[in-house]
Structures are given as structure tokens and as C-alpha cells.
Amino acid sequence: HRIQEAADRFDEYYLAKKLKACCGMLNQQKIVSANYQLHLIEEIAAYLEKSKENHSPIIIIYYHIMLSLIEDENEARYEELRNLFKRYIDEVSSEVMKELILSSINFCIRKIRKGHNEYISECLSLYLEGIDSRVLFDKDGLSPWTYKNVIKLAIRQKRYEWTELFIQHYNQFITPEFRENAL
């Protein structure tokens, strides 16, 4: 039994690390048109689809992030990311949750850039969920880029009074070295 348990733990460790690396490569491909070789991805996907055993939340999250990057026009993949955020918010590290919510945000941003302005509201909601849950905070506070993106999205929705309140409330949480120049 010990050998099987050790092998199972090693498989889970490997799958989590491999999926995370693949997500990073796929994301880079979307941003800078890099061309990475994604070895074993089809085999891992087939294994995960076939096994349906209880994998760790980390594997489930990275697997669905990967699928959303591969099938970036598939709305169902995006909805699954949203559901995973709600389901696992208290079960995995804030680092993993940050990657999950940023993947969801990036999905919306790609849609907005293609002219689907209905995703502006959704993207803003994701940012606010990430801020409210403190997932989008790092050790120094709220990044000025997150702060600015929320403001830009809210302004695009003509939510001027809300934007002013957001600025007043969250300016204090911006990473100190960027606070003065955040706007």
C-alpha cells in the first residue's frame, strides 16, 4: 500500500506541476505569439477525462485553465472557471486562486478586444471578486495595474460616482511605491 500511495502522490505532484507549466506556456502563446511544444498534454487530458477519480482541486483548476486557453472561444470553459473559483476559494492557496481569477479576467479581456463589450461588466465583477477575497492582493498590497484596470472598466460603463468611491477607498491599498502615481 505504501508504494501505491507514494506513486499516487507523485502522479498528483507531477500532474499539478505539468498542468501549471502548460497553462503558463499557453498563456504566453496568447500574449506574445510564442511557440511552445506542449509535450504529453493530449495524454494527460485523456487520462484526466478517463480517470474521473478524485483529483486534487489544484489539478482540477489547472486542467480547466488549460482547457479554457486551448478552447478560448468556448463559453462553457469560461463558466467552469467561474464555478471553480466559487467552489475552491477556501480550499487552495491564494496563489492558485489568483491564477484562476486572472485566467478568467484574461478570457474576458480577449473577448472585449474582439468587440464583445458585454464582457466589460463581467471583467469588472471578476476584478471585484478578486479584490474582495483579497486574492488579487500580493504581500505589498493591491497592484497599481489591477487598480487602474478596475477604474478603466468602471469608466467604460459610465459608473463615475462608483469609480470615485472606489478610488477613495482602495487608493490606500495600492503598493506603497506606486500609490502616488497610481492615477
Disulfide bonds with the S-S distance in Angstrom:
none
